[in-house]
Amino acid sequence: MKREDLRNIAIIAHVDHGKTTLVDGLMSQCGTFRENQAVQDRVMDSGDLERERGITILAKNASCVYKDIKINIVDTPGHADFGGEVERVLKMVNGVLLLVDAAEGPMPQTRFVLSRALELGHRVIVVVNKIDRPDARIKEVIDEILELLMDLGATDEQLDSPMLFCSGRAGTASYSPDAAGTDLVPLLDTILDYIEAPEGDETAPLGVLVSCIDYNEYVGRIGIGRIERGQMKVGQEIAICDYHREDVKGRSRITAIYQFDGVKRSPVDVANVGDIVSFSGIENVNIGNTVCDPNAIEPLPFVKISEPTVEMTFSVNNSPFAGREGKFVTSRQLRERLFRELLRDVSLQVHETDSADSFQVMGRGEMHLSILIETMRREGYEFQVSTPHALLKKVDGQLQEPYEELVVDVPEEWMGSVMEKMGARKGELQSMVPQGNRMKLEFIIPSRGLFGYRSEFMTDTRGEGILNTVFHGYGEYRGDIVRRSTGSLIAHETGEAVTYGLFNAQDRGQMFIGAGVPVYAGMVVGSSPKAEDIVVNVCKKKHITNMRASGSNEALRLVPPRIMSLEECLEFLAEDELLEVTPKSLRIRKSELDHAQRMKALKGNK
């Protein structure tokens, strides 16, 4: 049976190519919102972090109704670090909108997500977005999209996909790059005509593959997925099974079913085959499980989630300032929070270590883990994290490490400094393509070679460069990489930084703190241009004497300190340093706070 009154689509694109803005336009023009309703921009980006950074982190579900046909829309993350989200939500849909920026063209993450959609045999509608950009190069981008589809082994039907030209911000779409559209009707018509209606046997026993998990303090875990066969009813008894395990995980009863109505969830009593639903009442349901009829236990196949490539150690804060600013500071609270995150994030792994106070956390990239750190920090957690490390593995007795595909778009005059840094970080140039007065460079580089490079890259290119990465695969281990050529300025004693002490210390390097900031011995207060650590006394006060000299009482001028974001702090960390994370502060510190002990360890290593 085909559900002709329903279409399920996902929107896939690179970061900042306009997915969420286009969804806003589709919902507005379908009458999802009342005429007088106040609607914020990017309505699908519901999290504070998503709105601040302008990126989609979690896949979102919404719907709109056009010509009496309901269109379920899944907005997927564009960043490869959240690929675990993308891989599973594609199982819920029958087709995808491939959104490409008219100036930037297909980017690495576009390739990553599109390859997953093509493997599943989904139909593709190509949407060239932002055609009203002054630097749009529509014809070249069309050729690049076709090349990408051929590279990824698209079928003849997928290569013959319809192509539309849109401006998500203006809310227009057209079939030709030369004709300006007036609304998004051409895109909506194409979705109805080209994307297949979901089909399945409504009389068969129930089968739902759980693709996402939500959590609510009142009802507990909420499963989200598409009904592959049968009907789901409130009060229905169900069994939970898994494709990779033979045993049945348990039996339960559905207490509530919700369908997506706009961006809201509306309760329903019955949902049919093809519907994307969220449901509650099952305590131990997990991503990848199949919810089915107890009399017909048949698990549905689930896509294997890619393995993590980066690890960090999360531990209880043991600095002299521990417990001053956080609400949750104990190892029990840290453990509970990390294991709770596993319920939502399938691409994250958490392992306990020999120490009860430390946990090994593994994710898809620095961005993936930094979002987790920032989320926990905002919730009131206080802890410390180590420098990120790439996860190595042995294959046939040979040590291998993860590699990234790096695409850099820079003005020609900064190309030399980028090439020099890539050489030092073991990157191999794959291609070099001129685009006007800019160059597009592609490298294959070890994942650890990118640690700490992003902020350095922005400095080298005067903020004009664009850097994008996607996981390439595992390859031969390439030996040591020098991550940092600078040292740290370390506080000598515990106290409060004063102007006189900072004035004397700022000649040694760039300061991270200003006057009046509490510091402790062993805390990093700045960076040194030399490749060695220097101990400075920022708490030193000027001795009062009865001698006066010309000019000695002039006001001391301090250079403004460099205030670093969470990502910049993680990039700065050396092997023997930790980042202390609290709701109010980010402090870099040495693992060993005592200066004499650090010197002994240094001499012992030599």
Buried (B, 14 or more C-beta within 10 A) or exposed (E): BEBEEBBBBBBBBBBBBBBBBBBBBBBBBBEBBEEEEEEEEBBBBEBEBBBEBEBBBBBBBBBBBBEEBBBBBBBBBBBBBBBBBBBBBBBBBBBBBBBBBBBBBBBBBBBBBBBBBBEEEBBBBBBBBBBBBEEBBBEEBBEBBBEBBEEBEBEEEBEEBBBBBBBBBBBBBBBEBEEEBEBBBBBBBBBBEBBEBBBBEBEBBBBBBBBBBBEEEEEBBBBBBBBBBBBBEBEBEBBBBBBEEEEBBEEBEBEBBBBBBBBEBEEBEEBBBBBBBBBBBBEEBBBBBBBBBBEEBBBBEBBEBBBBBBBBBBBBBEBBBBEBBBEBBEBEBBBEBBEEBBBBBBBBBBEEEEEEBBBBBBBBBBBBBBBBBBBBBEEBBBBBBBBBBBBBEEEEEEEBBBBBBBBBBBBEEBBEBBBEBBEEBBBBEEEEEEBEEBBBBBBBBBBBBBBBBBBBBBEBBEEEBBBBBBBBEBBEBBEEBEBBEBBBBBBBBBBEBBBBBBBBBBEBBBBBBEBEBBBBBBBBBBBBEEEEBBBBBBBBEEEEEEEEEEEEEEEEEBEEBEEBEBBBBBBBBBEBBBBBBBBEBBBBBBBBBEBEEBEEBEEEEE
